[in-house]
Amino acid sequence: MQLERFKINAAAVLGSLFVLVLGRTLRTKKAGRKDPGRCVIYAFWHGRMIVPLFTHRGRRISILISQHTDGEIASKVARILGYDPVRGSTTRGGAKAFRQMLRKARAGRCLAVASDGPRGPRCVFQPGVVKLAQLTGLPILPVGIGVERKKVLSSWDRFVIPAPFSRCVVVYGDPIHVNKRDDVSTVTSVAGKELAELSETANSYFLTR
């Protein structure tokens, strides 16, 4: 058990160093709407999280991370980078994590959720984000991420690792305000379409530049 814990901690330290060192080489531009700088729920695709992990580090954003084994490492990486990880997902520990996210929001924290996580389907917006917005009163801020040069893994989320010194872009959309009476499936569809369009904009950003 101690050896396993040591491996997880070592992997987390190496992972956080990887994000920090790689991130400092990237030439990242922010586009679209301005980051409101107030409490929102950042919504992005799971496979594109490296760039925003670096650009939004140190802000104590409460980020939802699964209780799976790889989530243990990701949680520690996030904490080292200055996030406030909350463990849980739709498949394990979701209700408890949901309550914790509510408390974080009431305490004035911004929230972040990989909107197609933790296991996909890839790029399909999950209704839990909308329910979280309804209960917290925080708007959903969809964020598209584009990377000019990258390695794409063969994982379910087609995880993107930017090449060192690559150009990257973070594209913010309009905040999506959700009323408690709004139909969850309808808002989920709208938010998913918005995030897909922002991602397409981000993906094609460097084709003309």
C-alpha positions as CSV (number, residue, x, y, z in Angstrom):
1,M,0.0,0.0,0.0
2,Q,2.8,2.4,0.9
3,L,4.6,1.6,-2.3
4,E,1.4,2.3,-4.3
5,R,0.9,5.6,-2.5
6,F,4.5,6.5,-3.2
7,K,4.0,5.7,-6.9
8,I,0.8,7.9,-7.1
9,N,2.5,10.8,-5.3
10,A,5.6,10.5,-7.5
11,A,3.4,10.4,-10.6
12,A,1.5,13.5,-9.4
13,V,4.7,15.5,-8.9
14,L,6.0,14.5,-12.3
15,G,2.7,15.3,-13.9
16,S,2.5,18.7,-12.3
17,L,6.1,19.5,-13.3
18,F,5.2,18.3,-16.9
19,V,2.3,20.7,-17.1
20,L,4.3,23.6,-15.6
21,V,7.3,23.2,-17.8
22,L,5.4,22.5,-21.0
23,G,2.9,25.3,-20.2
24,R,5.7,27.8,-20.0
25,T,6.9,27.0,-23.5
26,L,3.5,27.4,-25.0
27,R,2.4,30.6,-26.7
28,T,-1.2,30.8,-25.5
29,K,-3.6,33.4,-26.6
30,K,-7.1,34.1,-25.2
31,A,-9.9,34.9,-27.6
32,G,-13.6,35.3,-27.8
33,R,-15.4,36.8,-24.9
34,K,-13.3,38.0,-22.0
35,D,-12.9,35.7,-19.0
36,P,-15.5,37.4,-16.6
37,G,-13.1,36.9,-13.7
38,R,-16.1,36.2,-11.4
39,C,-17.5,32.9,-10.3
40,V,-18.7,30.7,-13.2
41,I,-18.7,27.1,-14.1
42,Y,-15.9,26.6,-16.6
43,A,-17.0,23.8,-19.1
44,F,-14.5,22.2,-21.5
45,W,-13.9,18.9,-23.1
46,H,-12.0,16.3,-21.1
47,G,-9.4,15.7,-23.8
48,R,-8.3,19.4,-23.9
49,M,-7.6,20.0,-20.3
50,I,-3.8,20.5,-20.3
51,V,-3.9,24.0,-21.6
52,P,-6.5,25.4,-19.2
53,L,-4.9,23.5,-16.3
54,F,-1.9,25.7,-16.9
55,T,-3.6,29.0,-17.8
56,H,-6.0,28.9,-14.8
57,R,-3.6,27.5,-12.2
58,G,-3.3,29.1,-8.8
59,R,-6.9,30.4,-8.6
60,R,-8.3,27.8,-6.2
61,I,-10.9,26.8,-8.7
62,S,-12.9,23.8,-7.5
63,I,-12.5,21.2,-10.2
64,L,-14.5,18.0,-10.4
65,I,-12.3,14.9,-10.8
66,S,-13.4,11.3,-10.8
67,Q,-12.6,8.7,-8.1
68,H,-11.0,6.3,-10.6
69,T,-7.4,5.4,-10.1
70,D,-6.2,7.8,-12.8
71,G,-8.3,10.5,-11.1
72,E,-6.3,10.0,-7.9
73,I,-3.2,11.2,-9.8
74,A,-5.1,13.9,-11.6
75,S,-6.5,15.2,-8.3
76,K,-3.0,15.5,-6.8
77,V,-1.7,17.2,-9.9
78,A,-4.6,19.7,-9.8
79,R,-3.9,20.4,-6.1
80,I,-0.2,21.1,-6.8
81,L,-1.2,23.5,-9.5
82,G,-3.4,25.5,-7.2
83,Y,-6.8,24.0,-7.8
84,D,-9.3,22.7,-5.2
85,P,-10.1,19.2,-6.5
86,V,-13.5,17.6,-5.6
87,R,-13.6,13.9,-6.2
88,G,-16.6,12.2,-7.8
89,S,-18.4,11.6,-11.0
90,T,-21.6,10.2,-12.5
91,T,-20.3,6.7,-12.1
92,R,-18.9,6.9,-8.5
93,G,-19.4,9.3,-5.7
94,G,-21.4,11.7,-7.7
95,A,-24.0,12.7,-5.1
96,K,-21.3,13.5,-2.5
97,A,-19.2,15.4,-5.0
98,F,-22.3,17.4,-6.1
99,R,-23.0,18.5,-2.6
100,Q,-19.3,19.5,-2.1
101,M,-19.4,21.6,-5.3
102,L,-22.5,23.3,-4.0
103,R,-20.7,24.2,-0.8
104,K,-17.7,25.5,-2.8
105,A,-19.9,27.7,-4.9
106,R,-21.6,29.1,-1.8
107,A,-18.2,29.9,-0.4
108,G,-17.4,32.0,-3.5
109,R,-15.3,29.5,-5.5
110,C,-15.4,29.2,-9.3
111,L,-16.1,25.7,-10.5
112,A,-14.7,23.7,-13.4
113,V,-16.1,20.5,-15.0
114,A,-14.9,18.4,-18.0
115,S,-18.3,18.4,-19.6
116,D,-18.0,15.0,-21.3
117,G,-16.1,13.3,-18.5
118,P,-15.1,11.2,-16.8
119,R,-15.6,8.5,-19.4
120,G,-17.5,10.0,-22.3
121,P,-19.0,9.7,-24.8
122,R,-16.4,12.1,-26.2
123,C,-17.6,15.6,-26.8
124,V,-21.1,14.9,-25.5
125,F,-22.2,17.5,-22.9
126,Q,-23.5,15.9,-19.7
127,P,-26.6,17.2,-18.0
128,G,-24.9,17.2,-14.6
129,V,-23.2,20.5,-15.5
130,V,-26.6,22.1,-16.1
131,K,-28.1,20.7,-12.9
132,L,-25.0,22.1,-11.1
133,A,-25.7,25.5,-12.7
134,Q,-29.3,25.4,-11.6
135,L,-28.5,24.7,-8.0
136,T,-25.6,27.1,-7.6
137,G,-27.0,29.9,-9.7
138,L,-23.6,30.2,-11.4
139,P,-23.5,30.6,-15.2
140,I,-21.8,28.0,-17.4
141,L,-18.9,29.4,-19.3
142,P,-18.0,27.2,-22.3
143,V,-14.4,27.2,-23.2
144,G,-12.9,25.9,-26.5
145,I,-9.2,25.0,-26.7
146,G,-7.1,24.8,-29.8
147,V,-3.6,23.6,-30.2
148,E,-1.5,24.1,-33.3
149,R,1.0,21.3,-32.9
150,K,0.1,18.3,-30.7
151,K,0.1,14.6,-30.1
152,V,-3.3,13.0,-29.9
153,L,-3.6,9.9,-27.8
154,S,-5.8,7.0,-28.7
155,S,-7.8,7.2,-25.4
156,W,-11.6,7.6,-25.4
157,D,-11.3,11.4,-25.2
158,R,-8.5,11.7,-27.8
159,F,-6.4,13.4,-25.2
160,V,-4.3,16.2,-26.6
161,I,-0.8,16.9,-25.5
162,P,0.6,20.1,-26.9
163,A,4.0,20.0,-28.5
164,P,6.5,22.3,-26.8
165,F,6.5,25.8,-28.0
166,S,3.3,25.3,-29.9
167,R,0.7,28.0,-30.3
168,C,-2.5,27.5,-28.4
169,V,-5.8,29.4,-28.0
170,V,-8.4,29.5,-25.3
171,V,-11.7,30.7,-26.7
172,Y,-14.4,31.8,-24.2
173,G,-18.1,31.8,-25.1
174,D,-20.9,33.7,-23.7
175,P,-22.0,32.7,-20.1
176,I,-25.0,30.5,-20.2
177,H,-27.4,31.4,-17.4
178,V,-29.7,28.6,-16.2
179,N,-33.0,29.2,-14.5
180,K,-34.2,26.6,-12.0
181,R,-37.3,26.1,-14.1
182,D,-35.4,25.6,-17.4
183,D,-35.6,22.2,-19.0
184,V,-32.3,20.4,-18.3
185,S,-32.2,18.5,-21.6
186,T,-32.8,21.6,-23.6
187,V,-30.1,23.6,-21.9
188,T,-27.7,20.6,-22.1
189,S,-28.3,20.6,-25.9
190,V,-27.7,24.3,-26.2
191,A,-24.5,24.2,-24.0
192,G,-23.2,21.2,-25.9
193,K,-23.7,23.0,-29.2
194,E,-22.1,26.1,-28.0
195,L,-19.0,24.2,-26.7
196,A,-18.8,22.3,-29.9
197,E,-18.8,25.5,-32.0
198,L,-16.2,27.1,-29.7
199,S,-14.0,24.0,-30.0
200,E,-14.4,24.1,-33.8
201,T,-13.4,27.8,-33.8
202,A,-10.4,27.0,-31.6
203,N,-9.4,24.1,-33.8
204,S,-9.4,26.2,-36.9
205,Y,-7.9,29.3,-35.3
206,F,-4.4,28.8,-36.6
207,L,-5.4,27.8,-40.1
208,T,-5.6,31.4,-41.2
209,R,-2.9,32.9,-39.0
